[in-house]
Amino acid sequence: MSTSTSASAAEKASDRTGLGRPSIWRWRVVDIVVASVLGVACGFLFLAWNIGYLGPKALLEPLMPGVQGLLDGPWLIAGVLGGLIIRKAGAAIYVETLAAVVSALAGAQWGGFLTIEAGLVQGLGAELIFLLFAYRAWSLAVAMLAGAGAALAGGINNMILWYAGSDAAFTTVYLICTVISGAVLAGLLGWLLARGLAATGALDRFGSGREVRARV
């Protein structure tokens, strides 16, 4: 009886500290609303970058095939922001995919379905990093890893859909460049943006907001 009771208590303690924590699976109304606002806002950011990246792309492509991957980061920030701010299972996928849907509906040049599919894949890449840390770690390092994860997933997806048949040199350069871009432009900038929003008090109903405000 004593052994059974101890085992049961240990299992409950594990649930409270690991992936069994109810708080990471139960979305509140405010979680859904804020995640949706983030997704829509990032969708318009995607639309702007769809045009804005053309100039830098024209400058980078002649330097070395594949180096244009350095420009992929802005399309990856939604998933990182969603995970960092909402801190719920599925937040990275939801926000990144919603941003892609907004971009697709507004007429993204890569086609509606492929734009949404890319968002889903990129969101999954970020989500897996947050899952790896059991939705408990929200440091700069984890944010950059999430950005890199989104970039790697998105980069592989792009290699299959858009760069099929590319040689090993292009593939290597492109994947390295897109991972760097994801870590810096999505991970680092996403972390700074999340902290900036939290410092204003706008996120006080979230753990991400209270954590930052407590240090101010």
Secondary structure as GFF3:
##gff-version 3
##sequence-region A 1 216
A	DSSP	alpha_helix	2	17	.	.	.	ID=ss1
A	DSSP	three_ten_helix	22	24	.	.	.	ID=ss2
A	DSSP	alpha_helix	29	52	.	.	.	ID=ss3
A	DSSP	alpha_helix	54	60	.	.	.	ID=ss4
A	DSSP	three_ten_helix	67	71	.	.	.	ID=ss5
A	DSSP	three_ten_helix	73	76	.	.	.	ID=ss6
A	DSSP	alpha_helix	77	86	.	.	.	ID=ss7
A	DSSP	alpha_helix	91	105	.	.	.	ID=ss8
A	DSSP	alpha_helix	112	132	.	.	.	ID=ss9
A	DSSP	alpha_helix	140	161	.	.	.	ID=ss10
A	DSSP	alpha_helix	168	181	.	.	.	ID=ss11
A	DSSP	pi_helix	182	188	.	.	.	ID=ss12
A	DSSP	alpha_helix	189	199	.	.	.	ID=ss13
A	DSSP	alpha_helix	207	213	.	.	.	ID=ss14
###
